[in-house]
Structures are given as structure tokens and as C-alpha cells.
Amino acid sequence: MDKKQQKRLVIILVAAIIVIDQLIKILVKTHMTLGEDVMLIGDWCRLHFIENEGFAFGMAFGGMGGKIFLTLFRVVASGLIIWYILKLLRQEGARTSYIACWAVILAGAVGNIVDSCFYGLIFDKSSPYDVATLFPDQGGYAPFLQGKVVDMFYFPLFELDWPDWVPFWGGEHFEFFSAIFNFADAAITIGVIWLIVELLFFQKKEEKTAGEEKNIETEVAEN
């Protein structure tokens, strides 16, 4: 791809992921009560509406102060990723797939930043009894930077009760993949895995090839 095509790809990827993420979250907020389940495939694939107080996959992070810190950290990190992507787009020979994985990570980060920054302003509070209203007359449920991230995808593939004789976990209930996440979280996870594959395989291969070509040129020049 040439530079214009790479720029177009980045814009399309980022815009598409953010739009899909926000559409899903808005539909969940305005059509599901907090804690409600919608079965998609059996019991193992469902929508389960929760609101994340801070970190990804439903984990909390240090109360309200931690929440604000994490939101600001996301904003700064996203700014650095934007700077890096722009640098790659100006760089000759940058792999399109390498740029694309950073674009996917950026889109996921921005998707969750939107929730943290603005959902408290544009929605009233979700509850187990009522769905939230978009742009309520009485105003939102939280100040700027203190919105909650909407999570909904839940895939408890299987669960079991550990026998009493099992060390440490005996008698406890175990659920495989109990994390509840959103489309933005999935984009970040896919982007990071993609990035690792790029760095471990493709980038090293290119560096090896470039080194071999340089050695050949050096030998030719010496002869």
C-alpha cells in the first residue's frame, strides 16, 4: 500500500471500531437494565450488562481518584499512539499490517475513553429496574471524566465446583472465562496479540532479510 492508502485504512479502522463499539453500548444502555441477561447461544454466549468502574474486563481501579487517573492515563496513552501512528505513516517501508494493529489498539482505547469522559454527562443512572435515558432532562449521573464504561459480552464456556480435596480451591465454584467485556476491550486485545505476532515474526524476518541484503552489497562492493 502507498501512504495515502495506509492513511485511509487507519481512518476506516479507527472510525469503524469506535462507531460499532458506541452503537452496541448505547443500545445496551437504553434497552437493558443493569445486570440483565440476554441469551445469544445457549447459556455460554450471552449479553450481561454491567458498568465497569475503572479498568478493562470489569475490574475496578482505586476508587474515584483511581478512576479519574486511569481516564487521564488512557487519554495520554492514546495521544502517544496517535503520534506513533503518524510517525509510521511518514516512514518509508512501514508495514501496513503493523500500522493497522496500532490503529485497532487506538480505536479500542478511544472507545472506552468516550464512556469514561462523556457517559456520565449524557446518560442518567442505569439500575436493575430501569433502562437509562440518553440526554435526560435532569442531566447525567456523573461529572466529566467520571463516567462508567459499559461492558456486556459474557462467555462462561463452562463451570464446575472443585472437589473438597483439591488444594486451595476445594469446594469453590469455578467458571471458565468469567470476564465481561465490550467491543473496545476486544479490539485492544486483538490489536495487542496482533502486535506481538508482528514483532516476533514479521519484523524480525524483515530485519534479517535487510541484514542479509546489506551483507551481499558489502561483499559485492569489496570484490
SVG drawing of the C-alpha trace seen along z (x, -y; Angstrom):
<svg xmlns="http://www.w3.org/2000/svg" viewBox="-38 -19 75 54">
<polyline fill="none" stroke="black" stroke-width="0.4" points="0.0,0.0 1.1,-3.6 1.0,-6.2 -2.5,-7.5 -3.9,-4.0 -2.4,-3.4 -3.9,-6.7 -7.3,-5.7 -7.0,-2.3 -6.2,-3.8 -9.1,-6.2 -11.6,-3.5 -10.4,-1.0 -10.5,-3.6 -13.8,-5.1 -15.5,-1.7 -14.4,-0.2 -15.4,-3.3 -18.8,-3.5 -19.6,0.2 -18.5,0.0 -20.6,-3.0 -23.7,-1.7 -23.5,1.5 -23.1,-0.4 -25.8,-2.9 -28.2,-0.1 -27.4,1.8 -27.7,-1.3 -31.1,-2.2 -32.6,1.2 -31.2,3.3 -31.5,2.9 -28.3,3.2 -27.5,6.9 -29.9,8.1 -29.0,11.1 -29.9,11.8 -29.0,15.3 -27.4,15.4 -26.3,19.1 -27.3,21.4 -26.0,20.4 -22.4,19.9 -22.8,16.9 -24.8,14.0 -25.1,10.3 -24.8,9.4 -25.0,5.6 -22.6,4.3 -20.8,1.0 -17.1,1.0 -15.8,-1.4 -12.3,-1.6 -10.2,1.0 -10.9,3.3 -12.9,6.6 -14.9,5.4 -12.1,4.8 -12.0,1.8 -9.1,-0.5 -8.6,-2.5 -12.0,-4.3 -12.9,-7.6 -9.4,-9.0 -8.1,-6.0 -10.9,-6.2 -10.0,-9.8 -6.3,-8.9 -7.0,-5.9 -9.1,-8.0 -6.4,-10.6 -3.8,-7.9 -5.9,-6.5 -6.1,-9.9 -2.3,-10.4 -1.6,-6.9 -4.0,-7.4 -2.2,-10.7 1.1,-8.8 -0.3,-6.1 -1.7,-8.8 1.8,-10.4 3.4,-7.0 0.9,-6.1 1.5,-9.5 5.3,-8.8 4.8,-5.4 2.7,-6.9 5.5,-9.2 8.1,-6.5 9.2,-4.7 8.8,-0.9 6.5,-0.8 4.4,2.4 0.7,1.8 -0.2,4.6 2.0,3.2 0.3,-0.2 -3.1,1.4 -2.6,3.2 -1.7,-0.1 -4.9,-1.6 -7.0,1.2 -5.5,0.6 -6.1,-3.1 -9.7,-2.6 -10.4,-0.4 -8.7,-2.8 -10.7,-5.7 -14.0,-3.7 -13.6,-3.3 -12.4,-6.9 -15.7,-8.1 -17.6,-6.2 -15.3,-7.5 -15.4,-11.1 -18.9,-11.6 -21.4,-8.8 -21.8,-10.4 -22.9,-13.6 -25.3,-12.2 -27.0,-9.3 -28.9,-9.1 -28.1,-6.2 -28.7,-2.6 -30.4,-0.4 -31.7,3.2 -35.2,1.7 -35.0,-0.9 -33.1,-1.4 -31.0,-4.6 -32.2,-7.6 -29.9,-9.3 -29.8,-13.1 -32.1,-13.1 -33.8,-16.4 -32.4,-16.3 -28.9,-15.8 -26.4,-12.9 -25.3,-10.7 -21.7,-11.8 -19.3,-14.7 -16.8,-14.8 -14.2,-12.1 -16.2,-10.0 -18.5,-8.1 -18.7,-4.3 -17.6,-2.0 -20.3,0.2 -19.5,4.0 -21.8,6.7 -20.1,9.6 -20.0,12.7 -18.9,16.1 -18.9,18.5 -17.9,21.6 -18.2,24.0 -18.3,24.0 -17.8,26.6 -17.4,27.0 -14.0,28.1 -14.0,31.2 -13.2,30.6 -9.9,32.5 -8.4,30.1 -5.7,27.9 -6.5,24.1 -9.7,24.2 -11.5,27.2 -15.3,26.6 -15.2,23.4 -17.1,22.7 -15.1,22.2 -16.2,20.5 -14.0,20.6 -13.7,17.1 -15.8,15.1 -14.6,11.8 -17.3,9.4 -16.0,7.1 -17.0,4.8 -16.2,4.4 -13.4,1.9 -11.8,4.3 -11.9,7.0 -10.3,4.6 -7.4,3.8 -6.8,7.5 -6.8,8.4 -4.5,5.5 -2.0,6.4 -1.9,10.0 -1.5,8.9 1.3,6.5 3.2,9.3 2.9,11.6 4.2,8.7 7.2,8.1 8.1,11.7 7.8,13.0 7.3,10.5 9.5,7.6 12.4,9.9 12.1,11.6 12.3,8.3 15.3,7.2 17.1,10.5 16.4,10.1 17.6,6.5 20.8,7.6 21.4,10.3 20.9,7.9 23.3,5.4 26.0,8.1 25.6,9.1 26.0,5.4 29.1,5.1 30.7,8.3 29.9,7.1 31.5,3.7 34.6,5.3 35.0,7.5"/>
</svg>
